[in-house]
Amino acid sequence: MNLKQLVFLSLLRIVILILAVKITAYFIPYWGFFPFKDYVTKHNLPEHISIFGYFDGAHYLRIAQDGYYEFSQAFFPVYPILIRAISNFFSNNFLVAALALSNVSFIAGLYFAYKTALTFNKDKAWLFILFYLSFPTSFFFTAVYTEGLFFLLFYSYIYFLKKKEFGTAAIIAAFASATRFIGIFFFIPMLFSLINEKKNKLHKLVLSISPFIGFLLYACYLYFSTGNPFFFFTSQTAFGANRSTHLILLPQVYYRYLKIFLTANYDFAYLLAAFEVLVFTFCLVVILLYCRSVFKKKDWFFLSIGIFSLINIILPTLTGTFSSIARYALFSPAVFFYLANIKNTLVKRDLIIISFFIQLLLFSFFAQGYFVG
């Protein structure tokens, strides 16, 4: 699978998504009452393009244009900074700049992801890519979200770690932790990679803490601008995702959702909650199976990827909700490595088809203004 094929598959997926929206618009009523929608529509792009800027996209566009505003510090800075930086190349159309950044980043990320998958299982690397493209929430890679950029940062980081180009990996890690909070946990693959390296302790220490640099710089900015270095977290409650600012353990989260299923009305929110629980449980089981398999092989580097995947999917639940978990799961690569290596061809085929069908359905609701992640 070469770069041209990756570009073709990515573009084909976008075309299919847009066609699905045009068809389902006749059946799904519009519900687009999200804030700052005008920051998307004012860019005068066709509606089937503008929809990729909905929900969080509107916040990123506003930050890129006007800077941080009340509670928007929940969104990390690298993505909006880059949107603003390249906007001059797109006649100051921030939506076009953001879409270009997300999509080019995602395609470049697919290249590094494929190279990484080749080192895990050369014969199944193309399946690894197909599982990513078909995953129910992978349309976020194409939208005005950090997913596309972070995908590039994550897999280029893993790629350079595997090549033992630790300096390049460290620079990428620093940017990653100022793009998404989970970026600080890039230190786990770095530690596993450095264990047997013949470098002095100071060099190893600098490389190991590199994933914290971007985050610490942002925390310093928050401290001087708001007085709270953790305002990115405490401001989460302003966005209505029912997130708690104190620790809630996983069994408690399951209990919360059980009460929802027993008492809530049967509506779209109910179905979305059921989907989130299903995705989380499925991914958690798959990650644990992956960790078990690589541990048996004593493949310590890919075990570190499993540990990262586990932290990535459990960390958001500590706020007391599974909200957006299907989107967060995109950065639990253990899920995709394990699925690509399932021996039963029919199971893999059916999973890809079902996943892509769900993606089309979720994106259709997203395009009509329903929050899906």
C-alpha positions, 0 to 999 in steps of 0.5 A: 500500500503506497501513498497514492493508494492511501490518498485514494482511500481517504478521498473515497471515504470522504465522498461516500460520507458526503453522499450518505449525508445527502441521502439521509438528510431526507430522513433525519430531521435537522437539530443543529442548535450548537453554539458559534455555528456562525463561525462555520457558516460565515466562511461561505463554503457549500453546506456539504463541506461546512458540516465538517466544521460543526460542534468543536470545530466552531470553537477551534475556528473561533480560537484561531481567529480571535484567541481564547475566550471564556472557558475555551481553554479546554481546547489545547493550543497547537491546532488553532495556532496552526490553523491561524498560521496557514490561513494566509495561504487560503485567503484567510478562510479559516475553515478551508485552512482547518480542513486542509490541515486536518486532512493533509495531516491524516493522510500523512499520518496514515503513511506513518501508521502503515509503516508502523503496522508493517513492523508489527505484522507485515502481511496485515498492515493494509487491514490495520489501515482499513480498520482505521478508515472504517471505524465508526468515528474516523470521520473526525479525522476529516473534520475540524477537530484535533484528531487528524493532526494528533494522528500524524503526531502519534504515528510519526512519533512511534515511527521515529521511536522504532527507527531510534531517532529519539531526538525527532521523536522527542520534538514531536512528543512535545508538540503532541502534549500541547495538542491533546492532554493524552500526549503526555503519556507518550513518555511510556513508549519512550521509556520502553524504547530507552531501556536497553539504549546505551545513553547517559542518564541525563540524555535518557531523562531529557528524552523521557520528559520531552512529552511533558514539555508542551503540556507544561508550557500550556499549563504555565500560560493558563496559570498566568492568564487565568490563575489556574494551570489546570483550567483546561480541565476545570472548564470542561463542565461548561461544555455540557458533557456531564463531566465531573471535576473529581475522580470517579472510578470505572465501576461507578461509571457503569453504575451511572449508565445502568441507571440511565438505561433503567430510567431514561426515555428511549430517544437519540441520547439513550441510543448514543449512551448505549453505543458508548458503553458498547464501544468502550467495553468492546475496546477494553476487552480487545486491548486487554487481549492485545496486551496479553498476546504481546506480553507472551511474545515479550514484545516490550515496545508493542506492549508499551503501545498496549499500555498507552491504549489502555490509559487512553481509553480509561482516562476519560471515564475518570470524569464519570462518563463514557461521552465521546469515548468512541472518538477517544478510542481512535488513539488506542492503536492496540484495538486496530492491531489486534483486529487486523490480526484476527485469523478468521477472514469472515469476522474481519470482513464483517467487522469492517462492513458493520463499522463503516455502516455505523460511521455513515450513520453517525456522520449523517446525524453529526451533519444534522446537528446531533452530538455524537462524540 
